[in-house]
């Protein structure tokens, strides 16, 4: 199938390009000389080119089916093309589960460099043609090859397995210079109706790699940041304009990018990040998605992630609600999630869930009302993110009295309703924690304050590790034996105490999503938050208390909560078991809905079909709110 038959010429045009030449004077592709990649660029690429292949195998069609099962990257290395990075779904699962699986290393050892001047080097021919196209102001033509029928160089032919039948090649450029070619390989041919949407994604990826490598290598930024920016890139949208905008509330500019969504065929703007100061030098960070046309509900949406998670875990929900259903959507990063949310000077004390509920959340409500005075907010929280608005609304009078802040935002004035997705009323982990019953019995005889002081004094250490390095076996062994202070809170996902599968829920989670979770979503968390959740699990029977024990959030929730609420339950959730949400029917709220999906704790907001169904139900519910 020839791609030239597909009308995608305009998609190839590089923005604002005016480069044109007479066709009679144009040189032939085989005469084009391919220069080596400049040494500084090559040195930078060495640290990040695995992100190219990782991103390639994580691409999906608009029907959610993965595009490629295998990817390789060939880099221009002096006068040769050399395979330097590979990825498969299998490999991504290896990364996610921290397992060593043979195969990739052997493949790399067999892959030998091929001279650019070798007439059988088809990749070199594609790059020569790409250079001409690029100089005409066009993105390179995407190559589609039947590997069983095409003339493939013998050094590559020996690398092909029985499942490697079709390949798509994307020549890559950085700073107007070719750097190599990125290949995606499939077992089955790609249907013609899926080809153009795929090409649009590939051109978005082409632009992202060029932009990120050009910017980050020049700024000498962290390689990890460059990798994450590539792997997190939204390839189903294309950036149209980038601005740095000002806001009265902060000194630093906000990054405002206008995108065109290929999938929804609309334009939208992403703004990041609005920094909102809260207490003790901390701040929260908001990013927003605004579609070109808003719906008529008059409601803004605020999405809050859960324990240990950054706001990016909510991106699928946010984009579906913004781009398909027409809402202005804000996503919240709570204190401690980024450099901008930490105090700039002085001692960085830890924080508790109370700070989320009593300080950070009301400041965000104030901020949204200040900017959109006539609109109420629907708060959508996942896990702990759903606890925050419910516990704030139901304990409002007590919080106001304790804080002595009489202009605290009134829930009924600011919140139109709450959507809680797998959000617990109390902590009841459904897992095989070693010694859990023993710990409960011992702590059940001690006063709350004594437990709090004892745990915190023994577990005071610097926050340097993320959740994938929290060793729960060591933690419980420490608590049982009450020996030396806990220094490294590290999490071995190979342990059967509490695995990442328990946390995610393994129902239909793809390897790229595992990888995304491990490498991007999980973040640092305050020891005090960890202790507060731990105390709720160990000491309090079906109650979640404030850190000082003065507020019983769970009791207040059932006694006082009367706002509209839409609850989403995961029936295979090991973190928030279905039975722990059975009491929701007893709430005083006259507008309460309970829906169930066969998904796990994080899987429920990752599985595409489930996300779409949740958003359809939430949209229908919001339209009925006053």
Helices and strands as residue ranges (DSSP letters): G 3-5, H 9-12, G 29-31, H 39-46, H 49-57, E 70-77, E 80-88, H 89-97, H 104-110, E 114-115, H 122-135, E 143-146, H 154-157, E 166-174, E 177-186, H 192-219, H 223-231, E 237-247, E 250-261, E 266-277, E 283-291, E 299-304, G 311-314, H 315-319, I 320-324, E 328-333, G 339-341, H 353-355, I 356-360, H 361-371, E 376-382, H 384-394, H 396-403, H 411-414, E 415-421, H 436-443, H 448-458, G 467-469, H 472-481, H 500-504, H 511-516, I 517-521, H 527-538, H 553-560, E 565-570, G 578-586, E 592-597, G 603-605, H 608-623
